[in-house]
Amino acid sequence: MSDIKRSIWPAQRQGRGDSRPADSVPERRWSASSAIRRASEAGSARAGGFLPGRFGAAMLKYQSRQIWSRTVNEAHRGLKVRPFHADDIPALLHWFPRPEALGQWGSPERSFPLDTKQVEAFLSQTVGGDPKAVMWAGEDQGAMVATATTFMNWHQGVALLGLVAVSPTMRGRGIAKPFLKEIIALTFSDTRVERMELNVYTFNHSAIRTYETLGFVKEGVRRSLARMGADRWDAGHYSLLRSEATLG
Ligand SMILES: CC(C)(COP(=O)(O)OP(=O)(O)OC[C@H]1O[C@@H](n2cnc3c(N)ncnc32)[C@H](O)[C@@H]1OP(=O)(O)O)[C@@H](O)C(=O)NCCC(=O)NCCS
């Protein structure tokens, strides 16, 4: 069993009423929200005092970082999954050279070009014990090569996966799949989360292929959802339930 599976397994089993004796369950217990809570409480080694940066810096110290690194290594060379932090913003700003590319990443409502202020607005949602959002980064040989955000509805146990992107120079190598697989496992490691969902524009074939390979099920099409210049874009709506997810 991989390290990540060991780390997630106890919480899942307990959440489903597992009756195995306690000593058969590995000791390590970890969930996204508890790690985030501990990170938020831990304060910051990062100068400047921007709270989400503190979140990221503290998370980097957290032992789960090693767990993530080892697990993703197995799936895709040296790719590591870690929290996105303020230091990643400058690189991200160069990933969307046209309004259409920026709109495809999230929503055409984003103001082109992407700027620090817009990313900081997302980062500001990552604070607190049960944050409104968790921003993730994929790191390869010291460079941030992928990002995604899970917008959390803790009350309903629903995580909306969005803002998924691989850096332009790293696209076409299948990086999104192992990166998102890890995020799915970490998100479901909090037993309150029962459903992940996402929207993807219907022309975005590589993204659709990635999501479907990961097990997301199409629920329908949100027709004419977004305006991009003179065009209107349809978006497929997909979901993945805890019971359907491959968490190993
Ligand atoms: C979408 C994105 C994250 C995918 O990243 P990636 O890992 O580099 O994806 P790849 O190009 O390796 O393709 C992934 C899969 O799609 C398939 N694919 C690629 N282009 C395709 C096409 N035109 N039609 C069908 N399948 C396609 C690949 O063959 C691969 O499938 P496989 O693993 O079964 O071979 C990346 O292209 C990106 O960042 N795009 C810009 C931002 C964006 O659109 N984000 C998604 C928002 S919902």
The ligand as a MOL file (V3000), in Angstrom:
LIG
                    3D

  0  0  0     0  0            999 V3000
M  V30 BEGIN CTAB
M  V30 COUNTS 48 50 0 0 0
M  V30 BEGIN ATOM
M  V30 1 C -6.2520 20.7290 -19.7520 0
M  V30 2 C -4.8280 20.5110 -19.2940 0
M  V30 3 C -4.7720 20.7670 -17.7800 0
M  V30 4 C -4.4200 19.0530 -19.5870 0
M  V30 5 O -3.0960 18.9170 -19.2290 0
M  V30 6 P -2.0960 17.7500 -19.7610 0
M  V30 7 O -1.8340 16.8040 -18.6620 0
M  V30 8 O -0.9250 18.4370 -20.3620 0
M  V30 9 O -2.9730 17.0110 -20.8420 0
M  V30 10 P -2.4680 16.1970 -22.1160 0
M  V30 11 O -2.2960 17.1190 -23.2720 0
M  V30 12 O -1.3090 15.3690 -21.7270 0
M  V30 13 O -3.7650 15.3000 -22.4490 0
M  V30 14 C -4.4080 14.5250 -21.4660 0
M  V30 15 C -5.2200 13.4710 -22.1830 0
M  V30 16 O -6.0530 14.0870 -23.1870 0
M  V30 17 C -5.7950 13.4980 -24.4520 0
M  V30 18 N -5.9530 14.5250 -25.4750 0
M  V30 19 C -5.1390 15.5590 -25.7430 0
M  V30 20 N -5.6590 16.2900 -26.7440 0
M  V30 21 C -6.8240 15.6850 -27.1140 0
M  V30 22 C -7.8120 15.9490 -28.1010 0
M  V30 23 N -7.7330 17.0000 -28.9120 0
M  V30 24 N -8.8730 15.1220 -28.1830 0
M  V30 25 C -8.9970 14.0620 -27.3520 0
M  V30 26 N -8.0850 13.7460 -26.3960 0
M  V30 27 C -7.0130 14.5640 -26.2860 0
M  V30 28 C -4.3720 12.9780 -24.3630 0
M  V30 29 O -4.1370 11.9480 -25.3220 0
M  V30 30 C -4.3670 12.4700 -22.9380 0
M  V30 31 O -5.0810 11.2640 -22.8550 0
M  V30 32 P -4.3390 9.8650 -22.5560 0
M  V30 33 O -3.6480 10.0570 -21.2190 0
M  V30 34 O -5.4300 8.8760 -22.5090 0
M  V30 35 O -3.3700 9.6990 -23.6780 0
M  V30 36 C -3.8510 21.4690 -20.0210 0
M  V30 37 O -3.9840 21.2970 -21.4100 0
M  V30 38 C -4.0410 22.9250 -19.6920 0
M  V30 39 O -3.4800 23.4500 -18.7440 0
M  V30 40 N -4.8690 23.6470 -20.4830 0
M  V30 41 C -5.0860 25.0710 -20.2890 0
M  V30 42 C -5.9810 25.3500 -19.0890 0
M  V30 43 C -7.2450 24.5200 -19.1140 0
M  V30 44 O -7.8810 24.3640 -20.1550 0
M  V30 45 N -7.6380 24.0130 -17.9440 0
M  V30 46 C -8.7910 23.1650 -17.7930 0
M  V30 47 C -9.9210 23.9380 -17.2930 0
M  V30 48 S -11.3710 22.9060 -17.0440 0
M  V30 END ATOM
M  V30 BEGIN BOND
M  V30 1 1 1 2
M  V30 2 1 2 3
M  V30 3 1 2 4
M  V30 4 1 2 36
M  V30 5 1 4 5
M  V30 6 1 5 6
M  V30 7 2 6 7
M  V30 8 1 6 8
M  V30 9 1 6 9
M  V30 10 1 9 10
M  V30 11 2 10 11
M  V30 12 1 10 12
M  V30 13 1 10 13
M  V30 14 1 13 14
M  V30 15 1 14 15
M  V30 16 1 15 16
M  V30 17 1 15 30
M  V30 18 1 16 17
M  V30 19 1 17 18
M  V30 20 1 17 28
M  V30 21 1 18 19
M  V30 22 1 18 27
M  V30 23 2 19 20
M  V30 24 1 20 21
M  V30 25 1 21 22
M  V30 26 2 21 27
M  V30 27 1 22 23
M  V30 28 2 22 24
M  V30 29 1 24 25
M  V30 30 2 25 26
M  V30 31 1 26 27
M  V30 32 1 28 29
M  V30 33 1 28 30
M  V30 34 1 30 31
M  V30 35 1 31 32
M  V30 36 2 32 33
M  V30 37 1 32 34
M  V30 38 1 32 35
M  V30 39 1 36 37
M  V30 40 1 36 38
M  V30 41 2 38 39
M  V30 42 1 38 40
M  V30 43 1 40 41
M  V30 44 1 41 42
M  V30 45 1 42 43
M  V30 46 2 43 44
M  V30 47 1 43 45
M  V30 48 1 45 46
M  V30 49 1 46 47
M  V30 50 1 47 48
M  V30 END BOND
M  V30 END CTAB
M  END
